[in-house]
Structure formats: C-alpha cells, structure tokens
Amino acid sequence: MNSSHQSKSGLSKIEQEAVVLLAAVELIRSMVNREMFDVGDSDDTNILFRTQTHHRFFSIALVDFLSATDERGPIPKSPYLRKITQISTQPSFDSEGSVSELRLATERFKHWLEEEITVDVWLPLLNQQFSLRPTRHCIHKISGNLSKHNFLRSIGVLEEIKSLFSSAGHTIETSEIIPSLEQIYEQFHENIGLYHTSIIAEFLNDILWGIQIYLEPEFQRSWTPDLIEPLRYSYQYPTELKDPLARACYWELMNRVRSGPIFHRFKISNSFKQRY
C-alpha cells in the first residue's frame, strides 16, 4: 500500500482514491443495473432498455461520467475516466498486480471513445446532408447534454456541433442548427447512441469488475467480523486514511466490494461492435 503527500484538495493520494472510486462505482451502478436493462446469459447478446426514458437517463448519466468533476468538490477537477486511469497506473491498494484488469478495462474504453466515426447529418432547413467525423466521445457528450436540456440551455452544445461542421469543412451558423436539433438528436441519441449502448454497458461493467478485483485483497485485509454478533462487521482503515469523508467513502466502497457487481461479466455480440 502506497502512502502519499497531501494534495491541494487537502486529501492525500489514497484518500482521493477512496473518494473517486466510490463516486465512480455509484455512477456506473446507476447506469448498469437490472432496473435499466437485463442481459442474457449467452456470449452473443445485447442489452434492451426497459423504456425510452431509461435510455435517456443512461445517456445523461454517461455524459456525467465522461465530464469533469465539480471544481468545488473535495478532489481536483478531472473527468472520471481520467481519474480511474490515473488510479490504475498509480494504485494505492494494488496487491500482486490486482489492478491489472482495471487498467486494461479503462484503456479499452478510453481508446474506443477516442476513435473517430463517420456520421451523416441531415439539416432540413438547408435541405442538405453533411458528413461529419466526430469521436465517439463527442457523440455521447452531445447526446447526453441534449437529453438534459432544450436549445435554450444548450448553447455550449450548439457551439460544439457548429465546430464539428467546421472541422468537416462546412460553415454553418448557430441559427441554422437550432431548427435541426431534433434531427441531430435523433441521429446521435436514437440511432448511434442506442446502437452503442450495449458495448458501452460492457465497457462499464468491465470497469466495475476491474475495481472489484483490484480491491478484493484490500477487502480481505480490512474486513473484520464481529465475534459476538455474526451479522455485524467492521473495516480496518489503512493508516494513511485519516480524513472523515475519505473514511466514509472507504467504508461504503468496501461494502460495494462485499456485495460485488450487479451483473456477471458479459460480452456483447459483434454485430453491435462493427458499425459506427
């Protein structure tokens, strides 16, 4: 177990890690659970949302996962995936390489998000179709933000869409994009986004399992059953873990390890990985 100095946030490295991992686990579990969808037992499967509203929530929660944490929070501002990647390369709880699966899972998701895809977008106002080259990360950031807000609360998203057109060599004004937001949203959210959700769920589930395997040795070290009351237990905090918030997060994180991920490991059919 690695100790470290205090950061500008006031939390040490190991304390920040406990806070980040619990927040990430809770956010992923809000997306990957049986209330949202179910997964078959075969190795050639996909996910089906209960309703369109569940897909919309998945998109909103995903954009939060891909966005930076609040700069006013207890840890330095940074996207969740970047923080988890940093943890996987400089872990505080690693035991004989237990962090390796988490490192692989985050790298796979990161590389997939960074890849560019070709997207054809129809703008009815201009009666014209445009070919764009956004990254998957960009697609899901736009989709998630449009799932949250209408056009009066999406000026930053409109600027991002305008920049996409500009990168593809098309000069489009914001006033020309607004009347076409419904068509853009349909393409990004209902077509590409829905197609991607199965593989994204696999990536997120793999990250959960990576965190589980990474922390299981720490759980075994820390978990202390009550010798008098069989249903009671406690955790032995690492000596470097002193901050009250970090201790509370550590306790809940160990409880998540105790219960384990919601889903078994699953692999999505290749037919949901070959397009876009």
SULVENLIN-V120091 format. One record per residue. N is the residue number from 1. RES is the residue in three letters. SS is DSSP state (hx for helix, st for strand, lp for the rest). PHI is phi in degrees with one decimal (NA if undefined). BURIAL is I if it has 16 or more other ideal C-beta (glycine too) atoms within 10 Angstrom, else O. Layout:
# SULVENLIN-V120091
<<N & RES & SS & PHI & BURIAL> <N & RES & SS & PHI & BURIAL>>
This chain:
# SULVENLIN-V120091
<<1 & MET & lp & NA & O> <2 & ASN & lp & -99.3 & O> <3 & SER & lp & -92.6 & O> <4 & SER & lp & -159.5 & O> <5 & HIS & lp & -76.4 & O> <6 & GLN & st & -73.7 & O> <7 & SER & lp & -92.4 & O> <8 & LYS & lp & -62.3 & O> <9 & SER & lp & -74.7 & O> <10 & GLY & lp & 94.4 & O> <11 & LEU & lp & -98.9 & I> <12 & SER & st & -72.6 & I> <13 & LYS & hx & -58.6 & I> <14 & ILE & hx & -67.8 & I> <15 & GLU & hx & -68.9 & I> <16 & GLN & hx & -60.1 & I> <17 & GLU & hx & -63.6 & I> <18 & ALA & hx & -61.4 & I> <19 & VAL & hx & -66.5 & I> <20 & VAL & hx & -63.4 & I> <21 & LEU & hx & -64.6 & I> <22 & LEU & hx & -64.9 & I> <23 & ALA & hx & -60.1 & I> <24 & ALA & hx & -66.3 & I> <25 & VAL & hx & -60.9 & I> <26 & GLU & hx & -64.4 & O> <27 & LEU & hx & -67.8 & I> <28 & ILE & hx & -64.8 & I> <29 & ARG & hx & -64.1 & I> <30 & SER & hx & -70.1 & I> <31 & MET & hx & -96.4 & I> <32 & VAL & lp & -108.8 & I> <33 & ASN & lp & -155.6 & O> <34 & ARG & lp & -77.2 & O> <35 & GLU & lp & -74.2 & O> <36 & MET & lp & -82.6 & I> <37 & PHE & st & -163.7 & I> <38 & ASP & st & -125.4 & O> <39 & VAL & st & -128.6 & I> <40 & GLY & lp & -71.4 & O> <41 & ASP & lp & -87.9 & O> <42 & SER & lp & -79.4 & O> <43 & ASP & lp & -85.5 & O> <44 & ASP & lp & -127.5 & O> <45 & THR & st & -132.8 & I> <46 & ASN & lp & -149.7 & I> <47 & ILE & st & -107.5 & I> <48 & LEU & st & -128.7 & O> <49 & PHE & st & -68.8 & I> <50 & ARG & lp & -62.9 & O> <51 & THR & lp & -147.5 & O> <52 & GLN & hx & -63.3 & O> <53 & THR & hx & -64.2 & O> <54 & HIS & hx & -65.1 & O> <55 & HIS & hx & -64.4 & I> <56 & ARG & hx & -62.8 & I> <57 & PHE & hx & -63.7 & I> <58 & PHE & hx & -55.8 & I> <59 & SER & hx & -63.8 & I> <60 & ILE & hx & -67.3 & I> <61 & ALA & hx & -65.4 & I> <62 & LEU & hx & -64.1 & I> <63 & VAL & hx & -65.7 & I> <64 & ASP & hx & -65.4 & I> <65 & PHE & hx & -64.7 & I> <66 & LEU & hx & -85.5 & I> <67 & SER & lp & -98.3 & O> <68 & ALA & st & -78.8 & O> <69 & THR & lp & -68.9 & I> <70 & ASP & lp & -67.8 & O> <71 & GLU & lp & -65.3 & O> <72 & ARG & lp & -89.2 & O> <73 & GLY & lp & -79.1 & O> <74 & PRO & lp & -79.4 & I> <75 & ILE & lp & -127.4 & I> <76 & PRO & lp & -58.2 & O> <77 & LYS & lp & -63.6 & O> <78 & SER & lp & -174.3 & O> <79 & PRO & st & -62.3 & O> <80 & TYR & hx & -55.3 & I> <81 & LEU & hx & -62.6 & I> <82 & ARG & hx & -66.0 & O> <83 & LYS & hx & -64.2 & I> <84 & ILE & hx & -65.7 & I> <85 & THR & hx & -61.2 & I> <86 & GLN & hx & -62.4 & I> <87 & ILE & hx & -62.2 & I> <88 & SER & hx & -69.9 & I> <89 & THR & hx & -94.9 & O> <90 & GLN & lp & -134.4 & O> <91 & PRO & lp & -76.0 & I> <92 & SER & lp & -96.1 & I> <93 & PHE & lp & -116.1 & I> <94 & ASP & lp & -63.3 & I> <95 & SER & lp & -134.3 & O> <96 & GLU & lp & 55.0 & O> <97 & GLY & lp & 79.5 & O> <98 & SER & lp & -63.9 & I> <99 & VAL & lp & -83.3 & I> <100 & SER & hx & -61.2 & O> <101 & GLU & hx & -68.7 & I> <102 & LEU & hx & -65.2 & I> <103 & ARG & hx & -61.5 & I> <104 & LEU & hx & -66.2 & O> <105 & ALA & hx & -64.3 & I> <106 & THR & hx & -69.6 & I> <107 & GLU & hx & -65.9 & O> <108 & ARG & hx & -62.2 & O> <109 & PHE & hx & -65.7 & I> <110 & LYS & hx & -59.7 & O> <111 & HIS & hx & -65.8 & O> <112 & TRP & hx & -62.7 & I> <113 & LEU & hx & -65.4 & I> <114 & GLU & hx & -79.2 & O> <115 & GLU & lp & -71.7 & O> <116 & GLU & st & -85.0 & O> <117 & ILE & lp & -129.5 & O> <118 & THR & lp & -97.5 & O> <119 & VAL & st & -129.5 & I> <120 & ASP & st & -96.5 & O> <121 & VAL & st & -122.2 & I> <122 & TRP & st & -99.0 & O> <123 & LEU & st & -109.9 & I> <124 & PRO & lp & -58.5 & O> <125 & LEU & lp & -60.0 & O> <126 & LEU & lp & -96.4 & O> <127 & ASN & lp & 52.0 & O> <128 & GLN & st & -148.9 & O> <129 & GLN & st & -106.1 & O> <130 & PHE & st & -121.4 & I> <131 & SER & st & -104.2 & O> <132 & LEU & st & -113.9 & I> <133 & ARG & lp & -129.6 & O> <134 & PRO & lp & -81.2 & I> <135 & THR & st & -77.8 & O> <136 & ARG & hx & -63.7 & I> <137 & HIS & hx & -57.6 & I> <138 & CYS & hx & -62.8 & I> <139 & ILE & hx & -55.5 & I> <140 & HIS & hx & -79.6 & I> <141 & LYS & hx & -66.4 & I> <142 & ILE & hx & -65.6 & I> <143 & SER & hx & -59.2 & I> <144 & GLY & hx & -65.2 & I> <145 & ASN & hx & -68.8 & I> <146 & LEU & hx & -71.6 & I> <147 & SER & hx & -70.0 & I> <148 & LYS & hx & -82.7 & O> <149 & HIS & lp & -129.1 & O> <150 & ASN & lp & -84.9 & O> <151 & PHE & hx & -65.0 & O> <152 & LEU & hx & -74.2 & O> <153 & ARG & hx & -115.5 & O> <154 & SER & lp & -128.9 & I> <155 & ILE & hx & -62.3 & O> <156 & GLY & hx & -62.7 & O> <157 & VAL & hx & -67.5 & I> <158 & LEU & hx & -60.1 & I> <159 & GLU & hx & -65.1 & O> <160 & GLU & hx & -67.5 & O> <161 & ILE & hx & -64.9 & I> <162 & LYS & hx & -59.2 & I> <163 & SER & hx & -64.9 & O> <164 & LEU & hx & -61.5 & I> <165 & PHE & hx & -63.4 & I> <166 & SER & hx & -62.1 & O> <167 & SER & hx & -63.8 & O> <168 & ALA & lp & -90.4 & I> <169 & GLY & lp & 90.0 & O> <170 & HIS & lp & -115.8 & I> <171 & THR & lp & -95.2 & O> <172 & ILE & lp & -124.2 & I> <173 & GLU & lp & -84.1 & O> <174 & THR & hx & -57.9 & O> <175 & SER & hx & -63.4 & O> <176 & GLU & hx & -87.5 & O> <177 & ILE & hx & -82.3 & I> <178 & ILE & hx & -53.9 & I> <179 & PRO & lp & -65.5 & O> <180 & SER & lp & -104.8 & I> <181 & LEU & hx & -59.8 & I> <182 & GLU & hx & -61.3 & O> <183 & GLN & hx & -69.2 & O> <184 & ILE & hx & -64.9 & I> <185 & TYR & hx & -64.2 & I> <186 & GLU & hx & -60.1 & O> <187 & GLN & hx & -69.3 & I> <188 & PHE & hx & -74.4 & I> <189 & HIS & hx & -90.1 & I> <190 & GLU & hx & -81.8 & O> <191 & ASN & hx & -96.0 & O> <192 & ILE & hx & -65.9 & I> <193 & GLY & hx & -59.5 & I> <194 & LEU & hx & -65.2 & O> <195 & TYR & hx & -62.1 & O> <196 & HIS & hx & -76.8 & I> <197 & THR & hx & -60.8 & I> <198 & SER & hx & -64.4 & I> <199 & ILE & hx & -69.6 & I> <200 & ILE & hx & -64.0 & I> <201 & ALA & hx & -60.1 & I> <202 & GLU & hx & -64.4 & I> <203 & PHE & hx & -58.0 & I> <204 & LEU & hx & -66.3 & I> <205 & ASN & hx & -64.3 & I> <206 & ASP & hx & -64.0 & I> <207 & ILE & hx & -65.7 & I> <208 & LEU & hx & -58.7 & I> <209 & TRP & hx & -67.4 & I> <210 & GLY & hx & -62.5 & I> <211 & ILE & hx & -65.0 & I> <212 & GLN & hx & -59.0 & I> <213 & ILE & hx & -67.2 & I> <214 & TYR & hx & -60.0 & I> <215 & LEU & hx & -94.1 & I> <216 & GLU & hx & -57.8 & I> <217 & PRO & hx & -62.2 & O> <218 & GLU & hx & -66.1 & I> <219 & PHE & hx & -61.0 & I> <220 & GLN & hx & -62.1 & O> <221 & ARG & hx & -69.6 & O> <222 & SER & hx & -87.8 & I> <223 & TRP & st & -64.9 & O> <224 & THR & st & -131.3 & O> <225 & PRO & st & -71.0 & O> <226 & ASP & lp & -77.9 & O> <227 & LEU & lp & -74.6 & O> <228 & ILE & lp & -101.4 & O> <229 & GLU & lp & -103.9 & O> <230 & PRO & lp & -57.9 & O> <231 & LEU & lp & -85.8 & O> <232 & ARG & lp & -97.5 & O> <233 & TYR & st & -156.2 & O> <234 & SER & st & -146.2 & O> <235 & TYR & st & -122.6 & I> <236 & GLN & lp & -90.2 & O> <237 & TYR & lp & -67.1 & O> <238 & PRO & lp & -58.0 & I> <239 & THR & lp & -61.3 & O> <240 & GLU & lp & -78.7 & I> <241 & LEU & lp & -91.2 & I> <242 & LYS & lp & -117.7 & O> <243 & ASP & lp & -67.7 & I> <244 & PRO & hx & -58.7 & O> <245 & LEU & hx & -64.0 & O> <246 & ALA & hx & -61.7 & I> <247 & ARG & hx & -65.6 & I> <248 & ALA & hx & -63.5 & O> <249 & CYS & hx & -66.5 & I> <250 & TYR & hx & -59.8 & I> <251 & TRP & hx & -59.1 & I> <252 & GLU & hx & -67.5 & O> <253 & LEU & hx & -63.9 & I> <254 & MET & hx & -63.6 & I> <255 & ASN & hx & -63.7 & O> <256 & ARG & hx & -66.7 & I> <257 & VAL & hx & -65.4 & I> <258 & ARG & hx & -59.4 & O> <259 & SER & hx & -83.8 & O> <260 & GLY & lp & 81.8 & O> <261 & PRO & lp & -61.1 & I> <262 & ILE & lp & -69.3 & O> <263 & PHE & lp & -101.4 & I> <264 & HIS & lp & -66.8 & O> <265 & ARG & lp & -66.5 & O> <266 & PHE & lp & -137.5 & I> <267 & LYS & lp & -121.7 & O> <268 & ILE & st & -81.1 & I> <269 & SER & lp & -56.0 & O> <270 & ASN & hx & -61.0 & O> <271 & SER & hx & -66.9 & O> <272 & PHE & hx & -103.4 & I> <273 & LYS & lp & -127.5 & O> <274 & GLN & lp & -100.6 & O> <275 & ARG & lp & -107.4 & O> <276 & TYR & lp & 60.1 & I>>
